[in-house]
Amino acid sequence: MREGEILLIAPFSREAAALLEEQGLTLEDLAFDPLLENARRLARERLIRAIEGRTIHPDLTNPVNEVYAFVAAKLIASRVGRSMLSRLANYEAKRFMELSERLPTEKLVDLARETFGFELRLDDGLWVDVVSYSNGCAGIGGPKWRLVNRVVRKGYVLVNERDLRRLISEYIKMRVMETPRVELPDPLEEIAKEISDMFAKRMRKRFKRPKKGDFPPCIKDLISKLRRGENLTHQARFALTSFLLNVGWSEEQVLDLFRSAPDFNERIASYQISHIARRKYKAPSCETMKNWGLCPGDCGRRYMLEGLD
């Protein structure tokens, strides 16, 4: 593993924090230091890519810049608002999942231990303590992550390397969401205003409402979960996709909505959305939504599209 690569892959790590403390980085340095101009540029690009749901090419020549850009991006996103900060949190989690594939197991274990306080055992497999596991998988959907479906022994849960990376990615989200909202010096405030305008425009386009009526509570709930970065069940994804397509959303708009999902895969999601569109599936009935456990309560409708036709 090349020197400095942990900073590139994990700019939130203990090593990154030690670097920032050693150099005594200040908010004014982030905003005005001419030597950090590239870091400011990277922070802006990071936020734009987070809005667009695309990955960024890291600065391979200077991993330290990734640490500065990460810090600046968090502060700017927090200044814009919680929704933008959540968007960045999801981006950073996905970025880590992609880049951490090159991390050897021992480095991954060190990162989990030293940065997020995991307790791990490496005897007869890879084991994570129940508390760290439970906190990490709280925002992950699917039966696979339920403790009743895992091997648990003496307070530890058996995981594989990808599971561990996935758990770490959830802790990254939590770490980003803890970023305080502070007043920013003018150069960073200007970036915040630009990002705020861009994000607002994107969200208006993405969550365009139909001309008549309003979305039912079940659909609002599913959209809110996606915006918070939660995974949805297969039935929930089908219900949401078929509903949105039926009220006039384009396939591109629906795909863009699902970019917030932690396990988003553009190729698979695009195929599934196109399949539902081609087959012209109707949205599930209210009775079906209740059977699937997706009805948050009686809204007075007989079917989801009532008032939206």
C-alpha positions in Angstrom: 0.0 0.0 0.0 1.5 3.3 -1.1 2.3 6.0 1.5 -0.6 8.4 2.1 -3.1 6.1 0.4 -5.1 5.7 3.6 -5.6 9.5 3.5 -6.9 9.2 0.0 -9.3 6.4 0.7 -10.3 7.5 4.2 -9.9 11.3 4.7 -12.0 10.9 7.9 -9.5 8.5 9.5 -7.5 8.8 12.7 -4.4 9.5 10.5 -6.2 12.3 8.8 -7.3 13.8 12.1 -3.7 13.6 13.4 -2.5 15.4 10.3 -5.0 18.2 10.7 -4.1 18.6 14.4 -0.3 18.5 13.6 -0.6 21.2 11.0 -3.0 23.3 13.0 -5.4 23.9 10.1 -7.9 26.7 10.6 -11.0 27.8 8.9 -9.2 30.8 7.5 -6.5 28.5 6.1 -9.2 26.6 4.3 -10.7 29.7 2.9 -7.7 31.9 2.0 -4.4 30.0 1.9 -3.3 30.0 -1.8 -1.6 26.6 -1.3 -5.0 25.2 -0.6 -6.7 26.5 -3.7 -6.7 23.0 -5.2 -8.3 21.6 -2.1 -11.1 24.2 -2.3 -11.6 23.3 -6.0 -11.8 19.6 -5.0 -14.3 20.4 -2.2 -16.6 22.2 -4.7 -16.3 19.3 -7.2 -17.0 16.9 -4.4 -20.3 18.7 -3.6 -21.4 19.0 -7.2 -20.7 15.3 -7.7 -22.7 14.5 -4.5 -25.7 16.4 -5.9 -25.4 14.7 -9.3 -24.9 11.3 -7.8 -21.6 10.7 -9.6 -18.2 9.8 -8.2 -15.1 12.0 -8.3 -11.6 11.1 -9.3 -9.5 11.6 -6.2 -6.2 13.6 -6.3 -3.8 10.7 -6.6 -0.8 13.1 -6.6 -1.5 14.7 -3.3 -3.7 12.6 -0.9 -3.4 15.4 1.7 -5.6 17.5 -0.5 -8.4 14.9 -0.1 -8.3 15.5 3.6 -8.6 19.3 3.3 -11.3 18.9 0.6 -13.3 16.5 2.8 -13.2 19.0 5.7 -14.2 21.9 3.5 -17.0 20.0 1.8 -18.5 19.0 5.1 -18.5 22.6 6.4 -20.0 23.9 3.2 -22.6 21.2 3.1 -23.6 21.8 6.7 -23.9 25.6 5.9 -26.2 24.8 3.0 -28.5 22.6 5.2 -29.2 19.2 6.5 -30.5 17.8 3.2 -27.3 18.8 1.4 -25.2 17.4 4.3 -27.2 14.1 4.0 -26.4 14.1 0.3 -22.7 14.5 1.0 -22.9 11.8 3.7 -24.2 9.3 1.2 -21.6 10.4 -1.4 -18.8 9.9 1.1 -20.1 6.4 2.1 -20.3 5.3 -1.6 -16.9 6.8 -2.3 -15.4 4.8 0.5 -17.1 1.6 -0.7 -15.6 2.1 -4.1 -12.0 3.0 -3.1 -11.7 0.7 -0.1 -11.7 -2.4 -2.3 -8.0 -1.8 -2.6 -7.5 -1.9 1.2 -6.0 -5.1 2.6 -8.0 -6.7 5.4 -5.6 -5.7 8.2 -5.8 -2.0 7.1 -9.6 -2.2 7.0 -9.7 -3.7 10.5 -7.3 -1.0 11.8 -9.5 1.7 10.3 -12.7 0.3 12.0 -10.9 0.0 15.3 -9.0 3.2 15.5 -11.4 5.6 13.8 -14.8 4.3 14.8 -14.0 2.2 18.0 -15.1 -1.2 16.6 -14.1 -4.2 18.6 -13.0 -7.0 16.2 -11.8 -10.6 16.4 -10.0 -12.4 13.7 -10.2 -15.9 15.0 -12.0 -18.4 12.8 -13.4 -15.5 10.7 -14.0 -11.8 11.0 -16.2 -10.9 14.0 -17.6 -7.5 15.0 -18.9 -6.7 18.4 -22.7 -6.6 18.6 -23.0 -2.9 19.6 -20.8 -1.7 16.7 -22.7 -4.0 14.3 -26.1 -2.9 15.5 -25.3 0.8 15.4 -23.9 0.4 11.9 -26.7 -1.6 10.4 -29.5 0.5 11.8 -29.8 2.4 8.5 -29.4 -0.7 6.3 -32.5 -2.4 5.0 -33.0 -6.1 4.2 -33.3 -9.3 6.2 -29.6 -10.1 5.7 -28.6 -7.5 8.4 -31.0 -8.6 11.1 -29.2 -10.2 14.0 -31.6 -13.2 14.0 -30.2 -14.0 10.5 -26.5 -13.7 11.5 -24.1 -15.9 13.3 -23.6 -14.4 16.8 -21.1 -15.8 19.3 -20.2 -14.4 22.7 -21.2 -10.9 21.8 -19.7 -10.8 18.3 -21.3 -11.1 14.9 -19.7 -13.0 12.0 -19.2 -10.8 8.9 -17.2 -10.9 5.7 -14.9 -8.1 4.4 -17.6 -6.5 2.3 -19.9 -6.4 5.3 -17.3 -4.7 7.3 -16.8 -2.1 4.6 -20.5 -1.5 4.5 -20.7 -1.0 8.2 -17.8 1.4 8.1 -19.6 3.3 5.4 -22.6 3.8 7.7 -20.4 5.2 10.4 -19.0 7.6 7.8 -22.5 8.9 7.2 -23.0 9.4 10.9 -19.7 11.2 11.2 -20.5 13.6 8.3 -23.9 14.3 9.7 -22.3 15.4 13.0 -20.6 18.3 11.2 -21.6 21.6 13.0 -23.1 24.6 11.1 -20.7 27.5 11.4 -20.3 30.9 9.7 -17.9 30.6 6.8 -15.3 33.1 5.5 -16.3 34.7 2.2 -14.5 32.3 -0.3 -16.2 29.3 1.3 -19.5 31.2 1.7 -19.5 31.9 -2.0 -19.2 28.2 -2.8 -22.0 27.5 -0.3 -24.3 29.9 -2.1 -23.5 28.3 -5.4 -24.0 24.8 -4.1 -27.3 25.9 -2.4 -28.7 27.2 -5.6 -27.6 24.2 -7.6 -29.0 21.8 -5.0 -32.3 23.6 -4.8 -32.7 23.6 -8.6 -31.9 19.8 -8.6 -34.4 19.1 -5.9 -37.2 21.1 -7.6 -36.6 19.1 -10.8 -36.4 15.7 -9.0 -39.5 16.1 -6.7 -41.8 17.8 -9.2 -45.4 17.1 -8.1 -48.3 16.2 -10.4 -50.6 19.1 -11.3 -53.6 17.8 -9.4 -53.8 16.5 -5.9 -50.8 15.3 -3.8 -48.8 12.1 -3.2 -50.3 9.7 -0.7 -48.6 9.3 2.7 -47.1 5.9 1.7 -45.3 7.4 -1.2 -44.1 10.5 0.8 -42.8 8.1 3.4 -40.8 6.1 0.8 -39.3 9.2 -0.7 -38.4 10.5 2.7 -36.6 7.3 3.5 -34.6 7.5 0.3 -33.7 11.1 0.9 -32.4 10.0 4.4 -30.2 7.4 2.7 -32.2 4.3 3.7 -32.5 1.2 1.7 -36.0 0.1 0.5 -37.3 -3.4 0.2 -37.9 -4.8 -3.3 -41.7 -4.3 -2.9 -41.2 -0.7 -1.7 -39.0 0.0 -4.8 -41.6 -1.5 -7.1 -44.4 0.5 -5.5 -42.5 3.8 -5.6 -41.3 3.3 -9.2 -44.6 2.2 -10.6 -46.4 5.1 -8.9 -44.0 7.8 -10.0 -44.1 6.5 -13.6 -47.9 6.5 -13.6 -48.0 10.1 -12.4 -45.7 11.3 -15.2 -42.2 11.1 -13.9 -39.6 10.2 -16.5 -37.4 7.2 -16.1 -34.4 9.6 -15.6 -36.2 11.4 -12.7 -37.0 8.1 -11.0 -33.4 6.9 -11.5 -32.1 10.1 -10.0 -34.3 9.6 -6.9 -32.8 6.2 -6.2 -29.3 7.6 -6.3 -29.7 8.3 -2.6 -30.0 4.6 -1.8 -26.8 3.2 -0.1 -26.7 0.2 -2.4 -27.5 2.1 -5.6 -26.2 0.5 -8.7 -27.0 2.5 -11.8 -27.0 -0.3 -14.2 -29.3 -2.5 -12.2 -31.6 0.3 -11.2 -31.9 1.6 -14.7 -32.8 -1.8 -16.0 -35.5 -2.4 -13.3 -37.1 1.0 -13.9 -37.1 0.5 -17.7 -38.6 -2.9 -17.2 -41.5 -1.5 -15.1 -42.0 1.3 -17.6 -42.1 -1.1 -20.6 -44.5 -3.4 -18.9 -46.7 -0.4 -17.9 -47.3 -1.8 -14.4 -49.9 -0.1 -12.4 -49.2 1.1 -8.9 -50.1 -1.5 -6.2 -53.5 -1.3 -4.6 -53.9 0.1 -1.1 -54.7 -3.4 0.1 -51.4 -4.7 -1.4 -49.5 -1.8 0.2 -51.0 -2.8 3.6 -50.1 -6.5 3.1 -46.5 -5.4 2.2 -46.3 -3.3 5.4 -45.9 -0.1 3.4 -49.1 1.7 4.5 -48.3 4.2 7.3 -52.0 4.7 8.1 -55.5 5.2 6.6 -55.4 8.3 4.4 -59.0 8.0 3.1 -57.9 6.8 -0.4 -59.2 3.6 -2.0 -56.2 3.4 -4.3 -52.9 5.3 -4.5 -53.6 7.2 -7.7 -56.9 8.6 -6.4 -57.0 12.4 -7.1 -53.9 12.2 -9.3 -55.4 10.8 -12.5 
